[in-house]
Amino acid sequence: MNLPFHIASRYLFSKKSKNIINIISWISMISIGVGSLALIVVLSVFNGLQSLVESMYESFEPDLKITMVEGKTIDLSYLPLDKITAISGIDQYTKVIEEVVGIKNGENQCIATLKGVESSFLSMTNIETALIDGQAVLESQGINYGLVGYGIASRLGLYLENGENLNIYIPKRGDISSLSMSNAFTFKQITPSGIFFINPDFDEKYIVVPFSFLQDALNYQYLITSIEISLSDVNQLKPIQSTIKSILGENYLVENRYEMNAILYKTNQAEKWITFMILAFILLIAAFNILSSLTILIMDKKEDIKVLRSMGASKTLIKQIFFTEGILINLIGAGGGLLLGSIICLLQQHVGLLKLGGGIVEYYPVEIQPIDFILITTTVIIIGGFSSYFPVKLLTKKLL
């Protein structure tokens, strides 16, 4: 039998001669429980939001993207594409051309970025799941189609059922000596096949079109703006990225999805850990209740301490008894808070308790991760250890 644990548990749950000790002990447990509940719920919400953001960007962006460090276009004549595609772990790739153009639909017009991609783009990304209207088709029976961002479609007043073609005005390269529209722009038309809704970064900027369509319009025989790559195993992201960098050299920029959106991901992580630190500080304040509880308990049990000493109990054993009680208060409170918090998160995840008004999903996304339980439990133990150690050390020193 673990004697310190046995006596500490009896002290914790038995009725004290001073009822205030019981009250403070339960307040301490409830405070730690509420703090732990808040931590697991808030961290799970941040996890859910991060997963949602990642899934949105996976709908449009690749695992890896190759561009030039300087300049806009890549000359395929000098790009060792065969060596890159031969790397183990690369699943698919697409050559990409991007160009800012003018778009007109009836009396409505706006500026957009045409993204010319090969057919592999549709299987590389999850853009089909982001469609709110139409189908994910780029070419069919010799007809070129475009996937239009929701923001652009709204500005153009575009409805697929009307069967409208979009008028595209592509600036010509080089010096334009005439002010005539026919000389300054290349005119093209394309049929919208679908409207996607991902997030404003994409919805208000892009129209996805076939690679050959934009290549012919720009007369880019050997020029592209980037290469986008998807991997069969994202766990090999860093090694494959390093291998491609070693093949291409310093003139090319090889970025993964996280580097392309570094500010976004870093902001999400910073917000998560700042929130964690604030809630952990609240836990620390709540732990002062434990200090009060142990202080009063030790003073109340002076006679018990004398009896234990007369029975041969060592100073270390007596200290362990009261220290164990402080840890028990922390662990019981944290355990109850984590259990209740997990239930709330699971209900939110599978039933939906709290709606996200005007958001891209109906309910606040949550995702419980085991590492959060370990982190919270470790934090509670550390805080509980400090809040139990000092009163036990100082007060028992006077009584022993």
N, C-alpha and C positions, 0 to 999 in steps of 0.2 A: 504494500500500500504506500502511495505517495503521501506521507504525513502532512507536508505543507499544503498540498492541494486539498486534502480531506478537511483540514481545519479551516482553511481559507474559504472553502465552499460552504461550510457550516456557518461561518461568520457572515458570509454574504447573504444567505437565504434565511437564516434564523432571525427571529425578532430580537432587536437590541433593547437594552434598557432605556435608551434614548431614541424615540421614534424618528427623530430628525436624521439619524444615521441611515435608516432604511430609505427615507425620502430622498436624501442626497445621493445615495447609491443608485437608486432607480432613475433619478434625474440624469446622473452621469451616463448610465447605460442608454437611456433614451437619446441623450445629446449625441453620443458617439454613433448610435444607430441612425439618427436623422442625417448626420454628416456623411456616414458611409452610404446611405441610400442616395443622397444627393450626388455623391461622387460617382457611383456606378451608373445612375441615370444620365447624368450630364456627359460622362465619358462615352457612354453608349450612343447618345445622340450625336456627339462629335464623330464617332466612328461611322455612324449611319450616314451623316452628311458627307464625310470624306468618301465613303464607298459610292454614294450617289454621284458625287462630282466625278470620281474616277470612271464610273460607268457611262456618264454623259460624254466625257472626253474620249472614251474608247469607241463611242459611236461614230466618231469623226476622225480622230487623230491616230497615227500609227504608233507602234512600239518604238521605232527608230526613224529618224528623218535625216537625210543627207542634203546639205546645201553648201554653197560657196561661202567662204569667210569674207571675201570681197567680191562685189558684183552680184548681179541678179540671176544669171543663167549659168548652167553647167553644159559644157560641150561634151556630148557623148563620145566623140572621137578620142578623148583623152581619159575617159572614165573607165577603169578596169571593172566593169560591171560583172563580167564572167567570174572573176575572183571573189567578188562580194557574194554573189548568189550561190557560189560553191561552198560557202561556210556552213558547217553543220549547225542546225538549229534555226536557220532562216526558213520560214514557211512560204511566204509569198511576198511579192513586192509590186509596186506600180511606179511608172514614171509619171511625173506631175508637171503640169504647166499652170501657173497662176497669172492672171492679168486683170487689172482694174478696168472696167468698161462702163459705159452708160447703157441703161436698160429702159425700154419704153413699152408701155402697154396702154394703148388708147391715149388718153390725155395724161396718164400718170407716168412719171419717170423717176429714176433714182440711180445712184452709183452703186455698183456691186463688184465683187471679185469672182470672176469665172475660175473654177478649178477644174482643169482638164485631167481626167484620170482614166486609167485602163480598166477593163472589166473586172480585174482582180480586186479593185477597190471595194466593190460591193461585198465580197466574201471576206475581205480583210477586216472590215469594220462592221459595226452593228447598226448602220444607218437605217436599215430596213425597219428595225424596231422603233426608230424615232419618227417614222412617217405618220402624219395625222391625216393625210389624204393621198390617194393615188398609189402607185406602185414604184418599186425601186428598179427602174428600167433606164438604161442609158442609150442603147441601140437596139433596134428591132426592124427587120425587113428594110434595111438601108435608111431608116429614119433616125435622126439624132434627137435624143430627149435630154431634158435637164431636170435635176432635183433642186427645188428652190427652197431657200430658208424662209421660215414663217414670217420673219420681220420684213423681208423683201417682198414677199407675196402680199402682205398687208399694205405696204406702201404703194404697190402697183395695183391694188384692187383685183388681185388674180384669183379666179375660180376655175378649177380644172374642168368642171362640167361644161363650161362655155367653149372649150376646145380652142382657146386663144393661143396664138404663137407670140412669143416675146421677141421684140425687135432689139437687136444688140448692136451697139456702136463701139467698135474697137479702135482705139487710137493707132494710127500707123507709125511705124518706127522711122527714125531718121528726120531730116529737115523737111518741113512742109512749106513750100514756097507760096502756096495758094491758101486763101481763107475759105475756099469752097469745102463744104461738108463732105462731098464725095472724095476729095483728095486727102482730107485730114483723117477720115475714119473709114474703116472697113465695115460694111453693113452685113449682118447675118441675122438669121431667124432660127429659133429653136422652139420645140414643143415641150412644155412642162409635163412631166409624167408623175411627179409627186411633190409634196410639200413636207419638209421635215421640221421638227420642233425639238431642239436640243438645249441650247441656252443662247442668250443674246450675242455672245462672242461669235457664234457660227450663224445663227438664224438671221441676223441683220447684216451679214457680210457676204455669204457664199451662195453661188449657184454651181452645182456640180454638173459638168458636161463631159461628153466623151473626149478622150485625149486627142484622137485624130481630128475632131471638129475644131478644137482650139489650135492644134498644130498647123492645120491648113490655113486658118484665119490669120495667124501670126507669121506664117511662112517660116516656122521653126523646123527646119529639116533635121538638124542634129542638136538642137538646143532644148533644154528643159530647165525648170527652176528648182526641182528637187526630186529625190528618190525616197519613197516611203516604204517601210519594211515592217512586216509582221513576223513574229517569232512563234515557233511551235511550243516553246517553254519560256515563259517570262522570267523564270528564275535564272536563266542564262543571259539576261539582259546586259549586265555589266561586262562579262567576258566577251560577248559578241560585239558589243559596242567598242571595246578596246581593240579587238581584232580588226574591225573595219577602219578604225582610226590609224592603226599601224599600216594598213594597206594603202590608204588614201594620202596620208601625210598631212602637213599643216595647212594646206590651202583649202581643205574641206572641213566643214563643221558637221559633226555627227552628234545629234542630240536625242535623248530618250524623251518620253512623254512628260516625265517629271521635270526635266530641265527646260523643256519648251514652255512649261507653265510653272516655273520655279516660284514665282511670287505667290501664286494661288496656293500651292501645296505648303509652302513655308508659313503662309498666313494661317492656314487651317491648323497646322501643328502648333504654331505659337499660341493661337487662341485656346487650343485644347489644354496646353500645359500651363498657361497663365491661369485659366479657370481652375485647373487642378490645384495649383499652388494656393489660390485664394480659399478654396474649400478645405484644403489641408490646414491652412492657418485657422479657419473656423473650428476645425477639429481640435487643434492645439488649444484654442480658447476653451472649448468644451471640456478638455482634459483637466482644467483647473478644478472642475467639480470633483474629479477623482482625488485630487490633492486634498480638497476639503473633507471628502468622505473618509479618506485614510487617516487624516489628522485626527478627526473626531473619534474614529474607531479605535485608534491606538490609545488615545486618552481614556476612552471608555473601557478598554481591556487591560488597564494597568494591573488589576488584581490577577487576571488570567496570565499575564506575562510573569508575574511573581510566582504563581503556581507552577507554570511550565519550567521556570528556572530552577525551582526547588526540586522538580522531578528529573532534573539533569539535562533539560533542553539547552542547546548551545545558543549563543547570540546569533550565529548564522542561521540556525533553524527558525528562530523567531522572526528574523528579518525576512526570510523566505516566505513565511506565512502571509505577512502583510503585503509583500511585493506580489505574491501570487494572486492575492485578492484584487489588487489593482489591474493586473493583467487579465483576470477573469472578467472584470467589469468591461474592459476594452473589447475583449474577444466576443463576449456575449452580445454586447451592443452592436459591434461591427457585423457579427454573424446575422443578427436579426435584420439589420439595415440592408445588408447585401442580399439576403433572401427576399425581403419585401421589394427591394429595388429590382431584382431579377424578375420577379413576378410582374411588376409594372412594365418592365421593358418587353417581356414576352407578350403581354396583353397588347401593348402598343404595336408590336411587330406583327402579331397574327390577327388581332381583332381591330385595332385602331381606336385609341382612346382620345387622342388629341389631333385635330385636323390642322393642316398647314394651309391657312387661307391664302388663296391666290398663288400658290406655289406650283412647281412643275410636277409634284406628287401630291396625292390627296392627304396623306398623313405624314407627320414627322417621322423620318426614317431613323431607326435605331439598329444597332448591331452590337451584341454582347461579345466581348473578346476575353478569353481566359487570362491574358496578361494583365487586364485591368483588375481582376480579382486578386492576383498576386501582388500587384502594386499597392492596392488599397489596404490589403491585409498587412503588408510589410510596413506601410505608413502608420497604420493604427498601432501595430506592435511597438514601433519605435517611439511614437508619441506616448503610448501607454507605459512603456518602459521608463521613459524619463519622468513622466508625471507620477509614477509609483516609487521610483528609486529614491528621489531626493527627500520626500517626507519620511519615508521609512528609515533612511539613513540618519537623518537629523533627529527625529523624535525618539527612535529606539536607542540612540546614543545617550540621550538624557535619562532614559528609563532603565537601561541595562547596566 
